[in-house]
Amino acid sequence: MSVKIIKDLPEEVYHSQRGEETPLLTYSAVKTMVQKSPYHAYLNHPLLGAGEHKSTKAMDKGSIIHGLLLGSGQEVAVLDFDSYRTKAAQEEKVASYEAGKIPILSKDYKEIEDALITIRNQIMELAPYFFDTDAERELSIKYSLDNGVKCQSRLDWIQPETGRIIDLKTCADSSPDKLEKAILNFGYDIQEAMYTKACEKAYPEMAGRFTWEFLFIETSAPYMVSIVETDSTMSFLGNHKLERASETWSQCLESGKWPGYGRFVVNAPMWAVSREEARG
C-alpha cells in the first residue's frame, strides 16, 4: 500500500472506511485488541462487525471543543430549547444526529463559547505554536506498517517541517496524577506509537525527529489545560503493543478467525496471600 496523505477528508468517510477494499487497522482497533480481544475489534470495525457507537453528552461536548479549537470536525446543531424533556426537542436531537451533526442546547453551547476564552488563554501561554497557521489539522494518512498491515491514522495537528505533533484530548481531570493513569487506561501510548509511525511513513525525511505532545483539556470549570510529553518508556510500551496487535490483526484477517478471551490462569495477588498467611 503506497502512502496517501489526505487533507480535508470528511470525518464520516474516514471513520466508515467507505471505499476501502481491505479493512484498515486503526489506533482504536489496536487498543481494543490489546485491552479486550480480537473479536471485540472485529465487532467494532466498520468493515467487519460494524458495531454501533452511541454518543454521550460528555463525548459530544468534547467533540465540539475539539472542533472549535481545530477549526474542523462535525457540524454542530445549536438547538433553542431549555432541555430535551419535550417531544419537539427530542425530535430535533434525533434529526441532528441523523444529519451527521452534533446537537447541543443553546445554553450549553454558550457555556462552551465562554470556556474557550479560558482554554485559549492557557494554550497561548503553554503552547503558543498551537495557533500557528502553517500547521496541518485533521490530516489523514493511509499507509502500511513494516509487516505489511494496512492502516490509517488521523492527526489533529502536525507541522511536518518541524516534526511537531499535537493531539487534543478532552477529559474530566487534567491533573498530572490522573493523566499518568489515563494515558495507559485509554491506550494513548499506542496512539502515539502508531501515529508517529504514520508520520514517518508519510514524511520519511523526518524519521526519528518527530516530537509528540498531548494537549489535555478539562470539559468542566475551571477548564484547566495540561501539556504532556511522554518519555522513552511510554514509547517502548506503545510500540510493543502495536507490534503485537498488528501481527494478531494480520493473522485474523488471513484466517477469518477472531478469537475472544479464551483460556487463561488467574493468580492470587500477593497482598491477598500475605494477608491470609498473617492470619495463621
Secondary structure, DSSP 4 states (H G I P E B T S, - for coil): ---EEESS--HHHHHHTTT-SSPPB-HHHHHHHHHT-HHHHHHH-TTTT-------HHHHHHHHHHHHHHT-SS-EEEE--S-S-SHHHHHHHHHHHHTT-EEEEHHHHHHHHHHHHHHHHHHHHH-GGGG-TTSEEEEEEEEE-TT--EEEEEEEEEETTTTEEEEEEEES---HHHHHHHHHHTTHHHHHHHHHHHHHHH-GGGTT--EEEEEEEESSTT--EEEE---HHHHHHHHHHHHHHHHHHHHHHHH-----S-----PPPHHHHHHHHHT-
